[in-house]
Amino acid sequence: ERIMFQLRDKMDFTSARMSSMPLVNDVDADVIDVLTGLGFSIVEVQSVLQKLPREVTDMNEKVGMALQLLDQAGR
């Protein structure tokens, strides 16, 4: 019983942490990698990704759109 109680507490903590983390799909992860590789901060990239239309699913198109938004922001 003690082990189950301890495991339950750990699972609650883990699932609470996981639920607060934003979900990133594979394309967005690739876009983040490309843009941070170009020197943009993760904060800038995440902010720009949130502004992109959800229906855009092509990585190259997302990178291009993100770069345009970053340029407009003066970065």
C-alpha positions, 0 to 999 in steps of 0.5 A: 500500500505504501508503494502504491501511495508513493507511486500515485503521488508521483503520477499525479505530479507528472501528469500535472506537469505534462498537462501544463506543457504545450504540445508541439507537433513534429513540423513545429519542432522542426520549425523551432530547430531551424529558426533557433539554429538561425539565431532566434530565441525559443521565446521569439520562435514560440511567439511567432508559431502561435501567430501562424494559421493552424491549417499551414502544415508544411514545414518550409511554408511555416519557416517562410511565414515565421521569417516574414513575421520575425522580419516585420517585428524588426528582428 
